[in-house]
């Protein structure tokens, strides 16, 4: 029976010929071995939160919704091994009361751990890498039918190849994370001038554990989000603080954004005024929360997204170029640009490989065409030595990447070894990695 599947933003659809829903590692291994025997292709899918076709399965779709939970948790070392379909929002439950925490998270926690690391998902913080940087071990079933177990201690080079690989080298069965001592996060959101942030961009990243800003392209001001880690405080938020959180999350971030998106969809001429209003409406907040709830925000208004990773020090100049573009062509979106940072990583295809990184993400309401908006922004990001997020929209193909990734040729060699028959290929993987 045909099964129709679509990603979160409804831009990608697929009708796999078969859907496998393994509960155990043995069942997952059997699914892979049967596909190999029959000469078929298969692709694992988690939450479907990528905007690209990275998880599209044209033949066998391996749905990991039931393949979740803890495999092992060493509370002495702070290492936890999770089944690959485990969602990010589930992890705090597994470590609750242990004194351990994840080092960093993004602002969305619906993804599976395998999907998040495989596409290079990240949060912000100049001293912290993406989610893949927390990975110290992996188990994977390759395109030759073999199961591999790699770690920082055993085959660290292969671990660097596998940590961010778009599922092109095999299906991950488990992921081992290195946790850190738990912490609270004090987060301050406040409006300030765009030029002030650009002038002090690197200093602001140095001064805070986590820093990012949101900029509606037709406004002289931005909304900053600055966080510092601190020791755990056992406290219950006051009714006033809970109300403030609700206003920021639901009334402004979701309800207000939905209204602005609908108005912007009706007429692009309204966007400059809507942009300026949105920044003012965001307001100020100062909230301290446990790490388990401090990073993620609810995202109820659907959108499409393009994001590029640039050298950290290139961000101010590139944002100024974008400002000139927006004002010259009255180009814009009802969504703000999101600008973040990350430390360098050694994963071969991590977008922050080998360099301190700044990220610029552009969003467009999912009911609007994103082609013109993204199409005019992308050349500016590419010209700044930008690398696109593997799970977000871009136009690059295999020939564009050797100059962007020093380990590109070695990755091709590893792929030839682990999936010579391209069992885990699909149109998107073939486009970016080659046939």
N, C-alpha and C positions, 0 to 999 in steps of 0.2 A: 504493500500500500504506500503510495507516494506521501511524503511528509514535507510540507512547506516550512521553510525556516527563513527568518530575517534577522538582521542585526538590530541593535537598540534604536538607531536613528532611521531605520527603514530604508537605507540607501542600498543595501545589499540583500539579495534574496537567493535562495537555493532550494532545489528539490532533490535531495539525495535519493538514490535508489534503495538505500537501506539505512536504518538507524540502529546502532548498537548502544545499549545503556548498561555498561558493566558496573557491578557492585564491588567486585574484588579484583586484585591484581591478576589472579589466575584467569578470570574471565576476560580481562583486557588483553592479556597475552594471547589467549585463544583467538580473540577477534583479529589481532594483527597477523597471527600465523595463518589463519584461514584466508585472509585477504592476500597474503603472499603466495599461498598455494594456488589460489584462483587467478592470480595476475591482476588483482584489482587495486584501486587507489583508495586511501582513506585519510580522513582529517579529523582531528579532535576539535571540539568546540566547548568553550566554557560559558560565559555569560553573554557572549555576542556583543561586547561593548566596543570592539574595534569598528572604526568607520570604513576601513578598507576591506577587501575581500580575503584577508589573511586566513580566516577560519572557514571559508566556503568549502563545502564538501559536495562534489558532483557525483560521487559514487557512494562510498560508505561514510556516514557521519558517526563519529564516536562521541556520544553525548556524555559528559562527565558529571552531570547533575547529581548522580548517586555515588560517585566515586570521591568521597570527601572524608575528612577526619584526620585524626592524629595517628601516625604510625609509631612514633617514639618521641619521648621528651626527656632529655637529660637535664634535670634541674641543677646539677652541679656546674655544668658548662654553659647552660643557657642555649643549647641546641635543640631545635624541634624539627621533626620530620613529618611532613604532611602529604596526604594523597593529593595528586595534582589538580583535582577538581575542586578542592577546598576554596571557598570564597574568602576574600580578604576580611569581610565583616565577621566571619566566624572565628578568626584567629584569636582575638582578644578573649573569647570564651575559653579557649583551650589553655591559655596561660594565666587566667585569672587567679589571683592569690599566690602566684609563684614568685613574685618580685621581679619578673622579667617583662620586657616590652619589645616591640619591633622598633628598629632604629629610626625608621621614617616611613611615611605613607603619603599617598596622594590625596586629593580632595574628593575622590570617588572610591568607594570600597566594595563595589558590586562584582568586580572581576574575579575570576579564578586565579589562584596563585600561579599556575602554569601559564595562563594567557597573559597575565600581567608582566611576568619576567620575560616571556618569549618575545613580546613586542617592545620591551624597553620602557614600560610604564614607570613614572617617577613622581616624586613630590617636589619640594623645594628645600634649599639649604646648601650654601656654598661648601660646607664641610661634609656633606652627605651625598652619596650616589643615589641611583635609582633603586627600585626594589630588587633588581638583579644583583646589586652589590652586596646584599645581605645573604646571598645564597652561598653556602659552603659545601654543598653536596647535591647530587642529582642521581636519579636512576631513570633510564630511558630504554625503550624498546626501539631498535633501529630498523631501517629498511632491509636489513639482511636477516631479521628475525632474532638477533641476539639482544640480550639485556646487558646494558653497561651500567656500572656504578662508579662514579667519579667524585672526587672531593678535592678540597684544597691540599690535603696531605697526599693524595694519590691521583696522579694525572691532572694536575692543576691547569695545564695548557688546554686539555680537552674540556675541562670545566668552563674555561673562558670562551670556548667555541660554542658550548651548549647553552650557556646561561641566557643569551639573547639570540635566538635562531629561528623565530617565526614558525616553529614546529616542522621545519624543513629537514631536520636530521633524525626525527623519530618522535614517538609519543612519550612524553614524560609520565612516569608512574609515581614518582615521589620527589619532593623538594625539601632540602634541609636548610633551615635558616639559622643564622647566628643572632641571637637576641642580645639585648643590652639591659642594664638595670632599669626598672620602671621609673617613670617621671611624670610630673605634671607639665602642662604647657600653658604659659600665659600668653594670650594672643590679643594684640591691640590692632584694631582696624580704625583708620582715620584718613580723611581726605587731605591732600596736600598738592603742591604744584607739580606738574609734570617735569618742568625744567629742573626743579630742585632735586627730584629723584634721579634724573639722568645725570646731573652734575655729580651726585654723590652715590651713584649706583654701586660701585665696588665697596665703598665704605659701609653702606647700609647692609650689604651682604655680610661683611666682616663683623658688624656690630650685633647681628642677630643670628640665632641658630637657624631660623627659617624666615626668609623674606620674599615677598612677591608683591606685585602691584597690578591693578586692573585699570585699564585705560580705555574709555570710550573715545573713539578717534577724533571727535569734533569738540573735545573739551580741553581746556588748558590745565585742568586738575585731574588727579588720579586718586584711586582708593588704594592705600597701602595696607598690607597685612603683615605684621611683624610679630614673631614668636620667640620666646626664650624658654628654655627648659629650667625647671626648678624641682626641688624635692617634693615628694608626695605630701599633700595636705588632705587629711580626711575631713571633708566638709560637704555639706549639702547646699547647693545653690539656693539663694533666697528667691522668694516668689517674684521679686522685681527683676532679678537676674535671669530667671527662666523666661519671664515675659519678654525681656530684651532679646534673648536668643531666638524666641519664636518670631518676633518681629523681623529680625535680620534674616532668618532662614526662610520663613514662609511668606511673610507679607512683602518683603523687599526682594529677596533673591528669587523667589518663585512666582508669587502672585504679581508683583510689580513687573517682573521681567516678561511674564506672559502677556500682560497688557501692552507693554512697550513693543514687544515682538509683533503683535497683531497690528499695532498702529504703524510701525515701520514697514510692515509688509504692504500696507495700503498705499503709502507714499514715501519714497526715499527722501523727498524734500523736507519731511518732518524730522529726519534723523539727527541733524545737528542740535535741534532744540531738545529732542528726546534724550540724546546723549548727555547734555548738560544737566537735565533734570535728574537723570538716573544717578549721576555722581553725587548730587546734593542729597537725594533721597536715601542713599546708602548710610550716611551718618557715621557716628563713632560708636565703638564698643570696646570693652576691656574685660575679657573673660579668661578665667583660669579653669582648666579641665584636665582630667586624667587623659593620658595619651590615647587610651582606647576610644575616646569619643572626641578628641580635640582636632583631629585632622580632617575627617570626612564631613562633607556637607550634602544635604539632599539636593538632587538635581531632577526636578519634576518637569521642567520645560526642555523638550528634546531639541537637539541641535546637531549640526555637522561641524567637524573640526579639522583644521590643518595646523600642524605644529612643526617648527624647525628648531634644531639645536645649533647654536652659534658659539663661537668663542666668547667667553664671558665678557671680555672688554669691548666686544663689538656691539653690544646691546644699545648703548646710548646713541651712537651714530645711526644705527639701523632704525631705531624708533623715530628719530628725527626725519629720516627719509620717508618713513611711513606717514608721519604727520603731514609732510609736504604733499604726498600723494593724495591723502584723504581730503585735504583742504583744496587742492588744485582741481580735483575731479568730483568733489562732493561724494566721495566714496565712503561707505561705512556700513555698519551693522547695528542692530539693536543690542547685540552682545558686546561686552568689552573684550579687548585683547588682554590676555593673561601673560605676564612676564615673570619667569621664575629662574632658578639657578640650580646647579648641581656640581659636585666634585667630579674629578676625572675618574674613570673606571678602566679596568683592563679587559673587560669582556669585548670580544673582537668586533661584534656588531652593535655594541651599545652606542647610542647617539652621543654619549659623553666620553667615548673612548679616547684616552690619551690627552684630554684637555679639560680645564675648568670651563664649565658650560653655562650659557644663558639660553633660556627657551622663550620663544615667542609663539603663542597659540592664538589663532583666529577662529571665531565661531560664527555660524550663521543659523538662524532659525530653521528647523528641519522642513518647514513647509515652503521655504523660499529657495530659489536656485542659488547655489553657492559658487557657480562657475566663474562669473565675472569678478566677484569680490576676491576669492582665493587666487584667481588667475592673475590679478594685478599685484597682489602682495607677494606671491611666490618668487618672481624674478629677483626682487630685492633681497629676500632671504637666501636664495641660492647664491647670489653674487657675494654674499658675506661668508662663504664657505659653509653654508648651512647643510645640515643633515636632517632629512625628514623622519618623524616618528613613524615606526613601522605599522602602527595601528591607526594612523590618522591620514587623512587624504593628502595626496601629492601626485605629481605627474612624472616623477623620475622613473627610469628603467635601469636595467642591469649595466649598461654601458656608462651610466653616470656615476657609479659608485666606486670603482677602483681608485680614483683620485681622492675620494673622501674617507676611505677606510684603509689604513696601512696593512691590515691583515686580510684584505679581501681575497687575495689569491689563495692564501692558506685555508680560508673558509671554503672556497670552492673545492680544494683538495679533500678536506674533511667530508664535505657533502658527497663527493664521489665515492669515498670509502664507506660511509654509513648509509647512504641511500642511492646506490648506483642505478636502480630501476625507477627512481623518482616516485616511489610509492606514496610519499607525503607531499607531492607537488599539487598545486592547483594553479589557476590562471594568475593570481596575484603573486604567488611565490615564484612562478616561472618568469613573470615580468621583472621582478626585482633581483632575483638571483641568477636568472638565465635558465636555459633548458637543461 
